[in-house]
């Protein structure tokens, strides 16, 4: 049976849904923190002395651009995860959009929003 399945079972889909919802919650939390630090950076008074001190400390404060970039990446990730949830609802989750075969379960656990199997992804790079 194994490889001939055309889609994941409802119980498997439910497992993936749980995994994705957890990742989604974490991603939204991260995004909120990034947005807060961006708005904090906007509201903080331009105290060059403290900025200089932070640079001296070598403290791990990210630049505004880096934070904005991370926030943007996080938004993209969230949208990919939301699309994955939609595919679970439609029962098309885990089906490679290039080959129509099931994407390996281990791959989906690592990259739950994947829409390509490893083979298809490798072929894409050629």
Secondary structure as UniProt FT lines:
FT   HELIX           2..4
FT   HELIX           10..43
FT   HELIX           48..57
FT   HELIX           64..89
FT   TURN            90..91
FT   TURN            93..94
FT   TURN            97..99
FT   HELIX           105..110
FT   TURN            112..113
FT   HELIX           118..124
//
